[in-house]
Amino acid sequence: MEGMNALAWDDARVQMAREWAWQQLGTAQRPTLAPAAADASSRRYFRIELPDGGSRILMDAPEQTESVAAFVEIAERLIGAGVHAPRIEAADLGRGLLLLTDLGRLTYLQALQDDDEPQPLLDAAVDALVRAQAAVPVRGLPAYDEPRLRRELELFTDWYLPCCCGVAAAQARRRLSASLEDLLQRIAAQSRAFCHRDYMPRNLMVCTPLPGVLDFQDAVAGPVTYDAVSLLRDAFISWPREREVATLQRYHRRALAAGVPVPGRFERFWSDCQWMGVQRHLKVLGIFARLAYRDGKPHYLNDAPRFFAYLRRAAADEPGLEPLVDEVLTLAGEPGRVAGAEVS
């Protein structure tokens, strides 16, 4: 999420949403809305302070009927599995409005950046992820399959390389074709489980119990490693390799004990994480470029260097990824793998 988007905070739609929330709450006075958050789409969130000292969150998602319906459905699945997600108190799917319980003001991203000992928060996030993967039913969820993963990789060849590096999309696809096929085959061999798809520190809240989980409307049945990689290789905060390994070892132990279909040997699981991570890193770079050049949000590209560092780290840990990462770095005009695999 980010602090602002293309819609003004005080517009006619906000007034309509406030009237709707007032009707649902049944309070004597119209509620006052304060911006809580917005994201890269037109979706935004407002906090309603109640006379009794409590609060609620109003989600406003214009023209996103399917996404709002998915949010409601996934929230029910997560809560049923014992994951701390917001409860839906009222919904108007046609107008894209939801009234939610408030999971607090402090995101994991804010807390982790200021915390000298982040491991307890990371451990709680791992435990919640294992709980979701072990208990959330995936029947009826979209498949995070090879065609979808391939389309995401095309964001890098069709947006990042042409817009940021001057490399024609056709040339980029041709140069990377064989290596990307290898990547997709390795990911296809991974087991599937519930996949949040945005299991990142800015979508986790510091509350009781830890963590509160948000922004799950795009959940799919996908590769079992995807969310663990998303948690630890984030756009805005990075970790030393030792903390990554320790956190993933905890996840692996817990997942095995809970019956999540991860490989039995940690070394294989770690390898799978590197392959999955590279797909995600390339996708994110493509999304950043599209946000910058199509949607007029250039600040996302400020975090592109972090993802190139993640690519170098993945190749350093998994030799099979070296040909792909080397070619990506060459096409992007980035320093090679020896020049700083560490993430700052």
MILO-338733 format. One record per atom (N, C-alpha, C): residue in three letters; x, y, z. Coordinates in steps of 0.001 Angstrom, whole numbers, padded with zeros to 6 digits, always signed. Example, Ala and Ser with C-alpha at 12.3 -4.5 7.8 and 13.67 -1.06 7.14 Angstrom:
2
ALA+013190-005690+007800/ALA+012300-004500+007800/ALA+013200-003300+007800/SER+012850-002250+007080/SER+013670-001060+007140/SER+012900+000030+007870/
END
This chain:
344
MET+000832-001185+000000/MET+000000+000000+000000/MET+000877+001249+000000/GLU+000311+002342-000434/GLU+001039+003590-000396/GLU+000106+004671+000114/GLY+000653+005842+000365/GLY-000109+006862+001033/GLY-001106+007609+000176/MET-001093+007485-001131/MET-001985+008256-001973/MET-002127+007558-003299/ASN-003210+007847-004013/ASN-003360+007337-005366/ASN-004022+008378-006225/ALA-004499+007973-007421/ALA-004971+008937-008392/ALA-006273+009615-007963/LEU-007049+009013-007063/LEU-008301+009591-006627/LEU-008070+010555-005469/ALA-008814+011650-005460/ALA-008739+012566-004330/ALA-009372+011919-003107/TRP-008907+012369-001925/TRP-009459+011787-000699/TRP-010840+012379-000384/ASP-011123+013541-000863/ASP-012384+014200-000539/ASP-013135+014468-001833/ASP-013913+013511-002284/ASP-014631+013644-003538/ASP-016054+013137-003351/ALA-016846+013182-004415/ALA-018250+012787-004307/ALA-018397+011335-003893/ARG-017495+010488-004357/ARG-017586+009071-004001/ARG-017332+008866-002511/VAL-016426+009645-001960/VAL-016173+009539-000529/VAL-017428+009891+000258/GLN-018124+010903-000179/GLN-019347+011289+000514/GLN-020386+010168+000453/MET-020511+009525-000725/MET-021429+008397-000860/MET-021016+007256+000069/ALA-019714+006960+000107/ALA-019226+005877+000953/ALA-019467+006170+002428/ARG-019311+007432+002821/ARG-019538+007797+004220/ARG-021009+007627+004594/GLU-021909+008012+003689/GLU-023330+007835+003963/GLU-023672+006349+004110/TRP-023079+005528+003244/TRP-023322+004082+003327/TRP-022816+003524+004654/ALA-021611+003917+005040/ALA-021043+003434+006304/ALA-021900+003869+007482/TRP-022410+005096+007440/TRP-023270+005601+008508/TRP-024504+004721+008658/GLN-025096+004353+007535/GLN-026272+003485+007571/GLN-025942+002129+008198/GLN-024779+001597+007875/GLN-024400+000277+008403/GLN-024103+000336+009898/LEU-023479+001428+010339/LEU-023077+001538+011738/LEU-024247+001902+012640/GLY-025215+002638+012111/GLY-026364+003032+012908/GLY-026039+004009+014017/THR-024998+004815+013844/THR-024632+005808+014854/THR-025473+007062+014703/ALA-025547+007834+015767/ALA-026365+009048+015744/ALA-025782+010098+014812/GLN-024473+010159+014743/GLN-023818+011159+013908/GLN-023127+010499+012729/ARG-023035+011248+011635/ARG-022290+010753+010481/ARG-020833+010550+010875/PRO-020243+009454+010450/PRO-018848+009202+010838/PRO-017885+010133+010114/THR-016781+010391+010764/THR-015685+011133+010143/THR-014692+010132+009570/LEU-014330+010343+008311/LEU-013384+009443+007658/LEU-012002+010081+007634/ALA-010992+009275+007925/ALA-009604+009707+007792/ALA-008889+008717+006893/PRO-008072+009218+005959/PRO-007349+008286+005085/PRO-006537+007292+005904/ALA-006699+006012+005596/ALA-005908+004973+006254/ALA-004800+004491+005336/ALA-005130+004230+004072/ALA-004120+003768+003118/ALA-004748+003727+001746/ALA-003880+003645+000737/ALA-004299+003373-000638/ALA-003257+002465-001243/ASP-003562+001888-002405/ASP-002564+001037-003049/ASP-002376+001465-004490/ALA-001698+000617-005262/ALA-001348+001004-006619/ALA-002540+001029-007556/SER-003668+000458-007145/SER-004886+000522-007941/SER-005735+001682-007444/SER-007016+001702-007817/SER-007920+002750-007338/SER-008513+002415-005977/ARG-008124+001297-005400/ARG-008652+000901-004092/ARG-008035+001780-002999/ARG-008825+002170-002023/ARG-008333+002988-000912/ARG-009102+002635+000358/TYR-008553+003063+001474/TYR-009081+002670+002776/TYR-009216+003905+003670/PHE-010296+003936+004455/PHE-010524+005022+005397/PHE-010765+004439+006780/ARG-010303+005161+007787/ARG-010560+004750+009166/ARG-011708+005586+009728/ILE-012636+004898+010364/ILE-013777+005534+011009/ILE-013596+005421+012514/GLU-013515+006562+013197/GLU-013417+006571+014657/GLU-014823+006587+015236/LEU-015120+005658+016131/LEU-016451+005525+016699/LEU-016541+006216+018070/PRO-017747+006637+018462/PRO-017889+007334+019754/PRO-017417+006523+020951/ASP-017480+005197+020858/ASP-017073+004368+021997/ASP-015569+004141+022060/GLY-014848+004802+021176/GLY-013398+004650+021149/GLY-012896+003594+020193/GLY-013798+002801+019647/GLY-013398+001810+018657/GLY-013247+002426+017278/SER-012954+001599+016317/SER-012781+002089+014944/SER-013126+000978+013965/ARG-013398+001371+012751/ARG-013644+000451+011658/ARG-012877+000948+010434/ILE-012697+000063+009482/ILE-012069+000419+008212/ILE-013112+000337+007107/LEU-013177+001380+006294/LEU-014040+001409+005127/LEU-013178+001211+003890/MET-013402+000119+003159/MET-012711-000104+001896/MET-013569+000445+000765/ASP-012954+001250-000081/ASP-013621+001807-001253/ASP-012873+001324-002493/ALA-013530+000460-003249/ALA-012890-000131-004436/ALA-013812+000036-005641/PRO-013837+001219-006254/PRO-014749+001458-007371/PRO-014452+000564-008559/GLU-015533+000035-009157/GLU-015431-000786-010365/GLU-014562-002021-010153/GLN-014576-002567-008941/GLN-013793-003767-008634/GLN-014680-004819-007969/THR-015843-005054-008575/THR-016811-005971-007978/THR-016210-007347-007730/GLU-015505-007901-008726/GLU-014937-009234-008567/GLU-013873-009251-007483/SER-013045-008224-007441/SER-011987-008167-006437/SER-012560-008066-005033/VAL-013618-007263-004880/VAL-014240-007116-003566/VAL-014906-008426-003141/ALA-015574-009090-004076/ALA-016180-010386-003760/ALA-015111-011393-003355/ALA-013963-011365-004038/ALA-012864-012271-003685/ALA-012337-011953-002291/PHE-012249-010674-001942/PHE-011787-010285-000604/PHE-012689-010897+000456/VAL-013997-010798+000249/VAL-014952-011345+001214/VAL-014778-012853+001352/GLU-014665-013527+000206/GLU-014543-014990+000236/GLU-013250-015426+000906/ILE-012132-014794+000543/ILE-010844-015209+001113/ILE-010780-014870+002595/ALA-011370-013748+003001/ALA-011397-013414+004428/ALA-012078-014518+005216/GLU-013179-015025+004695/GLU-013887-016112+005384/GLU-013026-017367+005454/ARG-012312-017675+004379/ARG-011444-018859+004400/ARG-010316-018698+005407/LEU-009701-017521+005443/LEU-008588-017304+006363/LEU-009058-017371+007817/ILE-010151-016706+008110/ILE-010663-016723+009479/ILE-011025-018149+009885/GLY-011614-018891+008965/GLY-011942-020282+009252/GLY-010729-021137+009538/ALA-009578-020747+009003/ALA-008333-021481+009238/ALA-007575-020980+010456/GLY-008116-019987+011151/GLY-007451-019460+012329/GLY-006439-018382+012054/VAL-006493-017786+010861/VAL-005601-016679+010510/VAL-006314-015371+010849/HIS-005583-014410+011392/HIS-006175-013148+011849/HIS-006362-012197+010666/ALA-007499-012287+010030/ALA-007889-011403+008936/ALA-009043-010530+009400/PRO-009277-009384+008761/PRO-010409-008539+009173/PRO-011742-009217+008903/ARG-012679-008998+009801/ARG-014029-009530+009613/ARG-014870-008540+008816/ILE-015719-009075+007967/ILE-016573-008243+007137/ILE-017846-007930+007925/GLU-018063-006672+008242/GLU-019253-006289+008992/GLU-020396-005875+008073/ALA-020082-005384+006883/ALA-021107-005037+005896/ALA-020440-004982+004527/ALA-021237-005259+003493/ALA-020683-005283+002139/ALA-021717-004793+001140/ASP-021260-004004+000185/ASP-022045-003634-000989/ASP-021153-003928-002180/LEU-021246-005155-002694/LEU-020330-005586-003740/LEU-020516-004773-005013/GLY-021747-004416-005316/GLY-022011-003679-006545/GLY-021322-002332-006578/ARG-021233-001692-005425/ARG-020574-000381-005366/ARG-019135-000463-004867/GLY-018678-001661-004565/GLY-017288-001825-004159/GLY-016993-001297-002769/LEU-017895-001514-001828/LEU-017738-000989-000479/LEU-017745-002126+000538/LEU-016812-002058+001472/LEU-016781-003011+002581/LEU-016541-002256+003876/LEU-017200-002701+004937/LEU-016943-002202+006281/LEU-016251-003318+007048/LEU-015048-003059+007545/LEU-014181-004089+008110/LEU-013809-003765+009546/THR-013503-004802+010316/THR-012855-004576+011602/THR-011458-004008+011361/ASP-010982-003241+012314/ASP-009716-002518+012187/ASP-008607-003315+012871/LEU-007582-003689+012113/LEU-006475-004459+012673/LEU-005332-003576+013172/GLY-005553-002265+013235/GLY-004542-001393+013823/GLY-003857-000495+012823/ARG-002941+000294+013320/ARG-002278+001329+012520/ARG-000835+000993+012164/LEU-000257+000006+012832/LEU+001174-000261+012659/LEU+001391-001465+011759/THR+001978-001236+010589/THR+002284-002341+009693/THR+003590-003016+010103/TYR+003748-004236+009644/TYR+005025-004924+009837/TYR+006175-004114+009247/LEU+005946-003512+008099/LEU+007024-002753+007462/LEU+007513-001644+008387/GLN+006589-000901+008977/GLN+006985+000164+009896/GLN+007685-000403+011115/ALA+007135-001473+011673/ALA+007703-002043+012894/ALA+009081-002645+012646/LEU+009224-003371+011554/LEU+010496-004038+011273/LEU+011615-003042+011001/GLN+011279-001916+010413/GLN+012307-000917+010142/GLN+012835-000265+011415/ASP+012028-000292+012477/ASP+012418+000356+013738/ASP+012775-000636+014834/ASP+012710-001930+014547/ASP+012862-002958+015577/ASP+014279-003514+015552/ASP+014937-003492+016700/ASP+016286-004056+016790/ASP+016272-005578+016784/GLU+015130-006187+017114/GLU+015022-007642+017131/GLU+013779-008045+016351/PRO+013923-008167+015017/PRO+012756-008436+014161/PRO+012295-009888+014153/GLN+013100-010806+014706/GLN+012789-012218+014527/GLN+011422-012632+015086/PRO+010993-012125+016262/PRO+009658-012528+016732/PRO+008538-012173+015756/LEU+008617-011017+015117/LEU+007601-010655+014131/LEU+007680-011572+012915/LEU+008889-011857+012457/LEU+009044-012753+011313/LEU+008557-014162+011654/ASP+008868-014624+012864/ASP+008419-015956+013258/ASP+006894-016035+013292/ALA+006244-014986+013798/ALA+004778-014986+013829/ALA+004205-014996+012419/ALA+004849-014273+011507/ALA+004388-014268+010117/ALA+004553-015644+009489/VAL+005642-016327+009800/VAL+005869-017685+009313/VAL+004789-018620+009830/ASP+004490-018520+011117/ASP+003492-019416+011701/ASP+002117-019194+011074/ALA+001747-017933+010822/ALA+000456-017643+010196/ALA+000420-018161+008767/LEU+001531-018048+008058/LEU+001596-018555+006689/LEU+001413-020070+006666/VAL+002095-020767+007557/VAL+001951-022229+007628/VAL+000507-022591+007955/ARG-000102-021861+008866/ARG-001492-022126+009230/ARG-002395-021981+008002/ALA-002183-020928+007225/ALA-003001-020710+006030/ALA-002781-021816+005007/GLN-001523-022172+004768/GLN-001232-023180+003747/GLN-001729-024561+004161/ALA-001757-024804+005464/ALA-002197-026114+005934/ALA-003708-026242+005986/ALA-004419-025124+006190/ALA-005844-025232+006518/ALA-006790-024489+005583/VAL-006298-023534+004788/VAL-007204-022811+003894/VAL-007484-023678+002672/PRO-008739-023995+002394/PRO-009042-024790+001199/PRO-008750-024000-000071/VAL-008167-024663-001058/VAL-007822-023977-002305/VAL-008813-024274-003423/ARG-009778-025146-003154/ARG-010765-025452-004185/ARG-011498-024175-004593/GLY-011569-023940-005889/GLY-012238-022766-006417/GLY-011347-021556-006574/LEU-010128-021590-006024/LEU-009211-020474-006215/LEU-008602-020529-007616/PRO-008285-019368-008208/PRO-007607-019386-009512/PRO-006287-020134-009427/ALA-005919-020763-010513/ALA-004649-021494-010562/ALA-003521-020539-010940/TYR-002479-020546-010114/TYR-001276-019771-010436/TYR-000392-020690-011262/ASP-000773-020849-012529/ASP-000194-021891-013370/ASP+000819-021313-014352/GLU+001339-022189-015221/GLU+002398-021791-016153/GLU+001993-020636-017057/PRO+000807-020618-017664/PRO+000449-019463-018505/PRO+000449-018142-017739/ARG-000027-018178-016512/ARG-000073-016952-015719/ARG+001329-016510-015307/LEU+002153-017452-014900/LEU+003539-017124-014547/LEU+004292-016588-015755/ARG+004014-017151-016932/ARG+004673-016690-018160/ARG+004258-015249-018486/ARG+002966-014955-018346/ARG+002501-013589-018618/ARG+003171-012596-017672/GLU+003384-013007-016446/GLU+004054-012116-015504/GLU+005504-011858-015905/LEU+006185-012881-016396/LEU+007560-012683-016865/LEU+007614-011734-018049/GLU+006573-011719-018853/GLU+006530-010819-020002/GLU+006446-009354-019588/LEU+006069-009098-018343/LEU+006126-007724-017852/LEU+007559-007210-017857/PHE+008502-008097-017580/PHE+009910-007691-017592/PHE+010404-007481-019029/THR+010114-008435-019909/THR+010606-008307-021284/THR+009866-007226-022063/ASP+008601-006966-021717/ASP+007791-006046-022518/ASP+007657-004657-021906/TRP+008037-004502-020636/TRP+007940-003188-020003/TRP+009299-002719-019465/TYR+009921-003523-018587/TYR+011147-003015-017968/TYR+012261-002829-018996/LEU+012555-003865-019749/LEU+013688-003753-020672/LEU+013460-002716-021769/PRO+012288-002649-022400/PRO+012089-001594-023408/PRO+012064-000188-022808/CYS+011352-000004-021704/CYS+011151+001348-021175/CYS+012354+001870-020400/CYS+013017+001002-019667/CYS+014099+001430-018783/CYS+015484+001213-019383/CYS+015579+000319-020379/CYS+016898-000065-020880/CYS+017030+000087-022395/GLY+015948+000414-023081/GLY+016004+000585-024528/GLY+016177-000712-025298/VAL+015830-001842-024696/VAL+015927-003144-025362/VAL+014553-003515-025902/ALA+014441-003744-027200/ALA+013151-004071-027798/ALA+012590-005352-027189/ALA+011268-005387-027015/ALA+010627-006543-026391/ALA+010919-007825-027166/ALA+010882-007761-028500/ALA+011132-008967-029301/ALA+012540-009490-029060/GLN+013504-008586-028986/GLN+014877-009004-028717/GLN+015006-009588-027311/ALA+014365-008950-026344/ALA+014436-009436-024970/ALA+013844-010833-024856/ARG+012694-011052-025482/ARG+012066-012379-025425/ARG+012963-013423-026077/ARG+013562-013075-027198/ARG+014410-014040-027905/ARG+015646-014387-027077/ARG+016288-013380-026483/ARG+017519-013626-025735/ARG+017263-014426-024459/LEU+016089-014247-023865/LEU+015817-014882-022580/LEU+014969-016139-022698/SER+014527-016466-023893/SER+013541-017527-024080/SER+013936-018844-023429/ALA+015114-019367-023752/ALA+015510-020688-023254/ALA+015624-020698-021729/SER+016226-019654-021182/SER+016408-019610-019730/SER+015079-019457-019002/LEU+014173-018681-019566/LEU+012868-018528-018929/LEU+012064-019817-018988/GLU+012227-020587-020053/GLU+011564-021895-020116/GLU+012077-022803-019011/ASP+013384-022801-018775/ASP+013942-023594-017676/ASP+013346-023150-016337/LEU+013245-021840-016158/LEU+012687-021303-014923/LEU+011252-021785-014721/LEU+010439-021690-015754/LEU+009036-022094-015648/LEU+008909-023593-015374/GLN+009769-024404-015957/GLN+009723-025845-015709/GLN+010068-026169-014264/ARG+011057-025489-013713/ARG+011423-025733-012316/ARG+010301-025328-011375/ILE+009636-024212-011666/ILE+008537-023773-010817/ILE+007345-024719-010954/ALA+007095-025205-012164/ALA+005970-026113-012401/ALA+006110-027399-011592/ALA+007335-027780-011257/ALA+007560-029012-010497/ALA+007258-028849-009009/GLN+007036-027620-008537/GLN+006761-027401-007130/GLN+005315-027763-006794/SER+005107-028202-005573/SER+003755-028480-005095/SER+002965-027189-004952/ARG+001630-027333-004964/ARG+000745-026178-004866/ARG+000089-026129-003491/ALA-000211-024896-003054/ALA-000884-024667-001778/ALA-001572-023314-001853/PHE-002264-022938-000766/PHE-002830-021596-000695/PHE-001707-020580-000843/CYS-001920-019592-001689/CYS-000893-018589-001992/CYS-001528-017201-001916/HIS-001151-016418-000916/HIS-001665-015073-000711/HIS-001328-014171-001895/ARG-000114-014287-002386/ARG+000458-013551-003528/ARG+000990-012178-003153/ASP+000597-011618-002021/ASP+001157-010339-001579/ASP+001486-010422-000089/TYR+002091-011539+000308/TYR+002400-011762+001718/TYR+003687-011021+002056/MET+003530-009696+002228/MET+004671-008803+002394/MET+004491-007985+003662/PRO+005584-007433+004210/PRO+005484-006693+005467/PRO+004466-005559+005456/ARG+004254-004906+004345/ARG+003285-003806+004351/ARG+001842-004307+004352/ASN+001622-005590+004158/ASN+000276-006160+004210/ASN+000038-006980+005471/LEU+000970-006914+006412/LEU+000830-007577+007710/LEU+000791-006508+008793/MET-000079-006701+009777/MET-000277-005699+010812/MET+000191-006207+012175/VAL+000736-005286+012959/VAL+001114-005587+014342/VAL-000132-005419+015204/CYS-000663-006520+015692/CYS-001893-006514+016482/CYS-001934-007811+017279/THR-003023-008049+017969/THR-003168-009277+018752/THR-004353-010076+018224/PRO-004135-011335+017796/PRO-002845-012019+017698/PRO-002063-011578+016458/LEU-000761-011817+016507/LEU+000132-011515+015384/LEU+000043-012608+014327/PRO+000192-012199+013055/PRO-000015-010855+012518/PRO-001440-010712+012022/GLY-001902-009485+011831/GLY-003116-009266+011060/GLY-002759-009328+009581/VAL-003561-009998+008808/VAL-003258-010224+007392/VAL-004254-009459+006529/LEU-003730-008671+005584/LEU-004546-007840+004707/LEU-004252-008136+003234/ASP-005038-007520+002357/ASP-004758-007421+000921/ASP-004612-008794+000264/PHE-005530-009688+000584/PHE-005433-011083+000148/PHE-006397-011419-000977/GLN-007003-010414-001596/GLN-008055-010675-002581/GLN-007536-011358-003850/ASP-006235-011329-004080/ASP-005658-011972-005268/ASP-005131-013369-004981/ALA-005565-013974-003887/ALA-005063-015301-003510/ALA-005354-016334-004593/VAL-004446-017304-004701/VAL-004518-018338-005731/VAL-004064-019663-005138/ALA-004204-020715-005927/ALA-003539-021982-005630/ALA-002225-021959-006401/GLY-001127-021784-005677/GLY+000134-021544-006369/GLY+001306-022268-005750/PRO+002512-022016-006283/PRO+003715-022684-005788/PRO+003895-022473-004289/VAL+004253-023534-003598/VAL+004280-023506-002146/VAL+005338-022548-001607/THR+006346-022200-002394/THR+007414-021313-001920/THR+007112-019832-002097/TYR+006083-019484-002843/TYR+005917-018101-003282/TYR+005787-017126-002122/ASP+004917-017420-001167/ASP+004667-016465-000086/ASP+005856-016333+000860/ALA+006564-017412+001092/ALA+007748-017326+001956/ALA+008798-016415+001334/VAL+008972-016509+000022/VAL+009902-015623-000680/VAL+009414-014183-000609/SER+008110-013971-000797/SER+007555-012615-000750/SER+007813-011962+000605/LEU+007699-012729+001675/LEU+007895-012192+003012/LEU+009319-011683+003211/LEU+010299-012424+002706/LEU+011696-012142+003038/LEU+012442-011326+001990/ARG+011931-011281+000774/ARG+012604-010478-000257/ARG+011628-009412-000743/ASP+011487-008423+000105/ASP+010485-007378-000047/ASP+011045-006197-000829/ALA+010134-005334-001281/ALA+010552-004160-002047/ALA+011195-003088-001177/PHE+010888-003080+000132/PHE+011288-001949+000954/PHE+012182-002310+002126/ILE+012359-003580+002400/ILE+013217-003991+003503/ILE+013849-005334+003150/SER+015138-005467+003448/SER+015878-006681+003095/SER+016617-007188+004329/TRP+017015-008466+004240/TRP+017623-009116+005393/TRP+018950-009756+005009/PRO+019871-009846+005966/PRO+021094-010610+005713/PRO+020748-012065+005407/ARG+021628-012704+004666/ARG+021387-014094+004282/ARG+021160-014990+005495/GLU+021876-014732+006587/GLU+021747-015582+007771/GLU+020327-015536+008335/ARG+019710-014353+008343/ARG+018349-014258+008866/ARG+017355-014912+007910/GLU+017576-014747+006610/GLU+016731-015428+005627/GLU+016754-016940+005848/VAL+017962-017483+005982/VAL+018099-018930+006140/VAL+017414-019386+007419/ALA+017661-018687+008523/ALA+017075-019089+009799/ALA+015547-019029+009751/THR+015015-017992+009106/THR+013561-017850+009036/THR+012952-018920+008139/LEU+013593-019203+007023/LEU+013081-020244+006136/LEU+013244-021639+006753/GLN+014271-021836+007568/GLN+014392-023114+008269/GLN+013234-023299+009244/ARG+012863-022230+009939/ARG+011701-022325+010833/ARG+010452-022649+010023/TYR+010271-021918+008913/TYR+009108-022187+008066/TYR+009101-023649+007616/HIS+010233-024152+007161/HIS+010316-025509+006626/HIS+009943-026531+007692/ARG+010479-026365+008908/ARG+010143-027293+010002/ARG+008650-027260+010304/ARG+008106-026068+010430/ARG+006688-025921+010765/ARG+005811-026465+009633/ALA+006191-026182+008404/ALA+005397-026634+007264/ALA+005371-028155+007180/LEU+006522-028787+007360/LEU+006564-030251+007335/LEU+005662-030834+008422/ALA+005749-030259+009625/ALA+004956-030776+010731/ALA+003457-030595+010496/ALA+003090-029546+009754/ALA+001670-029251+009515/ALA+001123-029946+008273/GLY+001975-030646+007539/GLY+001513-031331+006338/GLY+001475-030474+005095/VAL+002109-029307+005125/VAL+002218-028478+003918/VAL+003175-029177+002958/PRO+002860-029253+001664/PRO+003656-030078+000738/PRO+004972-029442+000297/VAL+005867-029244+001260/VAL+007199-028758+000934/VAL+008144-029950+000778/PRO+009260-029775+000073/PRO+010228-030870-000025/PRO+010722-031301+001351/GLY+011056-032572+001496/GLY+011492-033082+002780/GLY+012833-032537+003225/ARG+013736-032267+002282/ARG+015069-031759+002602/ARG+015083-030243+002476/PHE+015647-029567+003475/PHE+015681-028111+003442/PHE+016472-027611+002240/GLU+017542-028312+001886/GLU+018372-027852+000766/GLU+017561-027762-000520/ARG+016671-028719-000752/ARG+015828-028666-001948/ARG+014815-027529-001836/PHE+014255-027363-000648/PHE+013322-026266-000451/PHE+014005-024921-000697/TRP+015200-024734-000165/TRP+015962-023496-000380/TRP+016192-023266-001863/SER+016562-024301-002593/SER+016759-024183-004040/SER+015469-023755-004732/ASP+014351-024390-004351/ASP+013068-024022-004950/ASP+012739-022554-004695/CYS+013089-022060-003510/CYS+012828-020660-003193/CYS+013599-019725-004131/GLN+014819-020103-004480/GLN+015600-019245-005377/GLN+014973-019177-006766/TRP+014530-020306-007282/TRP+013897-020322-008607/TRP+012598-019522-008584/MET+011796-019740-007550/MET+010539-018993-007456/MET+010814-017504-007302/GLY+011820-017188-006500/GLY+012139-015785-006267/GLY+012509-015050-007537/VAL+013264-015678-008416/VAL+013680-015009-009648/VAL+012468-014660-010509/GLN+011498-015570-010591/GLN+010285-015229-011346/GLN+009630-013994-010745/ARG+009520-013975-009428/ARG+008859-012855-008776/ARG+009653-011558-008931/HIS+010967-011621-008808/HIS+011780-010411-008936/HIS+011633-009794-010326/LEU+011640-010638-011360/LEU+011480-010126-012719/LEU+010088-009541-012917/LYS+009079-010200-012385/LYS+007716-009678-012477/LYS+007621-008308-011817/VAL+008163-008178-010618/VAL+008061-006921-009885/VAL+008755-005795-010638/LEU+009916-006078-011209/LEU+010593-005058-012010/LEU+009719-004610-013177/GLY+009044-005559-013818/GLY+008139-005212-014903/GLY+006963-004380-014417/ILE+006417-004724-013263/ILE+005304-003956-012696/ILE+005758-002537-012365/PHE+006940-002406-011790/PHE+007459-001071-011482/PHE+007550-000214-012740/ALA+008052-000814-013822/ALA+008176-000059-015069/ALA+006806+000330-015610/ARG+005859-000582-015543/ARG+004519-000266-016040/ARG+003874+000830-015210/LEU+004031+000772-013888/LEU+003504+001826-013040/LEU+004132+003177-013379/ALA+005420+003157-013684/ALA+006108+004408-013988/ALA+005707+004972-015341/TYR+005739+004139-016378/TYR+005590+004637-017746/TYR+004150+004633-018245/ARG+003295+003807-017671/ARG+001886+003826-018072/ARG+001025+004628-017117/ASP+001319+004491-015805/ASP+000436+005049-014795/ASP+000975+006314-014139/GLY+002141+006769-014566/GLY+002674+008018-014030/GLY+003107+007953-012583/LYS+003641+006808-012149/LYS+004089+006632-010769/LYS+005565+006228-010769/PRO+006446+007160-011109/PRO+007864+006813-011308/PRO+008600+006404-010045/HIS+008068+006749-008849/HIS+008814+006471-007626/HIS+009003+004985-007390/TYR+008171+004138-007991/TYR+008354+002700-007800/TYR+009719+002238-008302/LEU+010220+002881-009336/LEU+011507+002460-009894/LEU+012668+002735-008948/ASN+012446+003528-007916/ASN+013517+003770-006943/ASN+013957+002478-006267/ASP+013062+001495-006231/ASP+013384+000238-005553/ASP+013851-000855-006512/ALA+014017-000520-007798/ALA+014500-001516-008754/ALA+015873-002078-008372/PRO+016839-001263-007899/PRO+018151-001836-007560/PRO+018078-002961-006528/ARG+017130-002891-005610/ARG+017007-003945-004614/ARG+016701-005288-005279/PHE+015869-005258-006326/PHE+015487-006509-006964/PHE+016598-007056-007852/PHE+017427-006192-008406/PHE+018602-006703-009116/PHE+019575-007341-008130/ALA+019667-006778-006922/ALA+020501-007410-005901/ALA+019939-008762-005502/TYR+018611-008875-005412/TYR+018007-010172-005122/TYR+018331-011185-006224/LEU+018313-010744-007475/LEU+018649-011643-008574/LEU+020088-012141-008442/ARG+021011-011242-008114/ARG+022412-011663-007940/ARG+022531-012665-006792/ARG+021817-012402-005710/ARG+021892-013306-004567/ARG+021354-014685-004933/ALA+020245-014731-005686/ALA+019673-016014-006071/ALA+020644-016815-006926/ALA+021309-016151-007859/ALA+022268-016852-008718/ALA+023485-017317-007925/ALA+023866-016544-006924/ALA+025005-016950-006094/ALA+024664-018205-005285/ASP+023395-018346-004896/ASP+022978-019488-004088/ASP+022557-020686-004923/GLU+022193-020475-006178/GLU+021664-021543-007024/GLU+022346-021468-008391/PRO+023398-022283-008622/PRO+024162-022196-009870/PRO+023315-022357-011130/GLY+022226-023111-011054/GLY+021401-023299-012235/GLY+020774-022015-012743/LEU+020727-021009-011897/LEU+020145-019730-012298/LEU+021152-018775-012922/GLU+022424-019128-012916/GLU+023446-018216-013411/GLU+023229-017773-014859/PRO+022923-018679-015799/PRO+022752-018204-017188/PRO+021643-017172-017330/LEU+020512-017398-016676/LEU+019401-016462-016772/LEU+019761-015130-016139/VAL+020280-015150-014935/VAL+020583-013897-014248/VAL+021670-013123-014982/ASP+022686-013801-015469/ASP+023746-013109-016210/ASP+023184-012414-017447/GLU+022297-013090-018166/GLU+021720-012490-019370/GLU+020808-011323-019013/VAL+020036-011459-017935/VAL+019178-010368-017487/VAL+020012-009141-017139/LEU+021088-009344-016395/LEU+021937-008219-016000/LEU+022585-007565-017212/THR+022980-008368-018192/THR+023581-007828-019416/THR+022571-006971-020173/LEU+021373-007495-020375/LEU+020346-006755-021112/LEU+019945-005476-020379/ALA+019915-005535-019065/ALA+019488-004379-018277/ALA+020609-003373-018059/GLY+021834-003715-018498/GLY+022954-002813-018280/GLY+023337-002684-016832/GLU+023094-003762-016059/GLU+023397-003762-014636/GLU+024757-004408-014388/PRO+025418-004044-013283/PRO+026682-004701-012938/PRO+026487-006206-012790/GLY+027512-006958-013064/GLY+027431-008419-012997/GLY+027298-008928-011590/ARG+027199-010240-011466/ARG+026920-010849-010169/ARG+028020-010639-009161/VAL+029265-010527-009596/VAL+030351-010352-008654/VAL+030276-008971-007992/ALA+029667-008007-008709/ALA+029615-006635-008219/ALA+028451-006454-007260/GLY+028549-007044-006120/GLY+027588-006744-005059/GLY+026329-007567-005089/ALA+026406-008780-004578/ALA+025207-009591-004434/ALA+024432-009241-003177/GLU+025046-008419-002315/GLU+024352-008067-001069/GLU+023270-007024-001336/VAL+022240-007071-000531/VAL+021127-006141-000668/VAL+021254-005078+000423/SER+021189-003831+000012/SER+021307-002752+000998/SER+019939-002307+001444/
END
